[in-house]
């Protein structure tokens, strides 16, 4: 899953894709490099990110979805949003998946919207909001607490008739650096959910703070941890650098298909 951030303040690529030509070049490159999905977002969810109004998020994202769908008719677009109104309009414009950082907890209409359109739903683990999540890192037992969270949210989604669910454990969301590595180290336990797992580790602070440099230098570290995620059962890698991620996937497949 290739990331297309339309926000000016995303932690790695904020502001890079602010006009149609830069968007088209990046989408074309990610598809050429082997992306299965393109995940488009217009609300930065990095820690302490500035709140963005619904109107502003809609203004940023809808025209880009229309542009990309018209230019790449066969593309599979995921929409990174926790707002049901954004999800609805983007699905109607041609998006095929909704990627919700809140698993429906920040918009009471999200699950009914997903059920209505019958699209795959990615639900992520997070506490609070992007503005408050890093103050909410106290757990009784990190893995058990996240598994319980998913159990509750999956049951809720299924009560709406939603069956096509993907779980994202939420690296970097309401978790310390040590907790992120604990989560990765026990990621295989999430196979018990019997659902596909998405891992979004790409260029995150757990990598660049450990290695003591910036997100711009975190590609090698990303690749190393992506391989760990694959070994522990990840089905989808959400990444900024599609070519390198696909090389990782190809080598993983070669290793396990001898």
N, C-alpha and C positions, 0 to 999 in steps of 0.2 A: 504494500500500500504506500504509494507516493504521496507526500505531504505538499499541499499547496496552501500556504498561509497568505491571506489577503490583509493581514493586520500590519500596522506600522510598528508594533512593539513586541512581536514575537521574539523569543530569547535568542534564536539563531538567525532566521531569515526575514525578520521584520522589515517591511518597507521595500523588499526586493521586487515584488510583483504587484505594481500599482497601476499598470496600464495594460491594454489589451495585447500589445506586441510582446511584452515580457512574460505575460501569462501564457500566451500561445507557445512561445519558445520553450518555456519550462515544461508545460504539459506534453509537448511533442517529444522533448528529450526524455521525460520519465517513461512515456509509452515506448519509445525506441529502446530504452534501457531495460524494458521488461516488466514494467508495473502492471499488476492485475487490476488494481483500483487506483483512483485518484481521490484523495481525501481533501476536500476544500473547506477551509474554515475562515471565519471573519470576526471571531471574538477570541482574543488572546487569553489563554487559560494558564499562563505562567504564574508563579506565585506573585501575589500583590499586583496583578495586572489591572490596568485601569478599566473600570466598568464601561461598557459600550451599550448604548440604547438599542432597543429592538429595531427602530427605524434605521439607525446607522448600520447595524449588522445586515439588515435587508438590503440597504443601498450598496454595500460592499459586495455582497455575495450573489444576488440574483442575476445581475447582468453578466457576471462571469460564468455562472452555470449555463445560461442561455448561449453565451459565446462558445463555450467548450462543447456543449452538446451539438450545436449546429456545425462546428468545425470537425468534430470527431464523433460521428453518429453511433459508432459501436462502443464508445467508452462506457465504463462502469464507474459512476461517480458516487462517492460517499460524502455526506454532509456532516461536518463537525459542528454540532449545535446542540444546546440544551433547550431551545425554544421551539414549541410545537408549531407556531406560525411560520417560522423560518423553514422548518422541516416540511410543512405542507406545501408551501409555494415552490420550494426547490424540487420536491418530488413531482409536482405538477409540471415543472419545467424539464424534467427528465432525469433527475437524480434517482439512484436505485437503492441506496443504503443510508441509514441515519446512524451517526456516531455520537452518542450522548455521554458527556463526561459525568453527568449526574444520575444516570440510570432512571430518569423520570422524576427525581426528587425535587428538581428546581422548577418544574412546570407540570402542574396536575393534569394537563391535557395531552402530554406527550404520548403516553401509552395508548390512549384512545386514538390518537392520530396514526400511530404506527399500525395499530390493529385495523384501522379503516383502509389504509393503503397497502397493507400486507407486504411491507418491505422488510428485509433483514435489519435487525436492530443490534447495534453494538452498545453494550452497557458497561460503563467503567466504574471502578471503585474510587470514590472520593468522599471526603467529609467537608461539610460547609460549602464555601464558594471559593473561586480562585483568590479572592481577596482575603479570606480567613483560613484557608485550609492548612497553612503551615503552622498555625497555632493549635491544631487539632491532631496531634501526633501521639497521644497517649492511648495505648492499647492494653487490654488484659493479656491477650495473646494475638500477635499480629496476624498470623496465618488463619487461625481459627476465627478471628473476628471478621476478616475479609471473606472467608468462605461462608460464614453466617449471613453476611450482608448480601452476597450473591444468591444464597438460597432464598432469602426473603424477596429480593427483587425479581428473581426468575419466577417464583411462585406468583408474584403480583402480575408480571407480564403475561404469564400463561393464563391467568384469570381473565385477561382481555382477549384471549385467543391468539396471542403472539407465540409462535413456535420457532421461528428462525432467529436465534439469539446467539451472539458472540460475546464473550466476556473479556474485558480488559482489566487486569489487576491494578492499573493506575500507577505506574512507576512515576515518582516525583509528586504525586498528589496526596497531601496529608501524610507524608512519610519523610523521615529523616534519611540522610545518606545511608546510615547503617541499616535502617529498615528496608530501604530499596534493595540492598544486597541480600538481606535475609529473605526478602520476597523472591528474588531471582534464584537464590539457592534452594528454595523449596517450591519452585514453580510447578514441578511435576504433580504436586498434591492437588492442583486445580483440575487435573484430569478427572477427578471424582465428580465434577459438575456434569461431565459427559456432554460438553459443548466445546466448540472451537475457542481457542485462546488467542487473543491478539496482544502482542507486546510492543509497547512504544518506548524504546530506550534511546532512540537516536539523538546523539549529541547532548544528552541531558546532564544535569549538574552532578549526578552520581559518578559520571565518567570524568568530566573535566575538573571537578573539585578534588577527586582522588588523585588525578595525574598532575594537578596544580598548573593547569593552563586554561585556555578559553574554549568556548563551544566551537570556534572556528578550527581548532586543532584536534577535535574529538572524533574524527572519522575512524581512525584505526581502533580506538577503544570501543567505538560503537560496533564495529565488525566483530571484535572479540566477544563482546557480550551478546550480540545477536546469535552467534553460534551456540553459546551456552543456552540461550532461550529456545532455540530450535531443538537442542538435545533434550531439553526438559519438557517438550511437548507443545511449544508454540506453533500455531497454524498460520498466523499472519504476522509479518513484521511491518510495523508502521515506521517509515523512514524518510529522511530528507534526501538520501543518496541512494537512488534505486540501483544503479549499476553495481555498486559494491555489495549491496544487499543481495542482489540476484546471484552474484558470484558466490556469496556465502551459502545461499540456498542450493546452488548447483553442486558445490563441494559437499554439503551435507547429504544431498541425495546420492551422490556418488559413493560416499562413505557407507551409506546404509542400504544400498541396492547392489552390493557385490554379488 
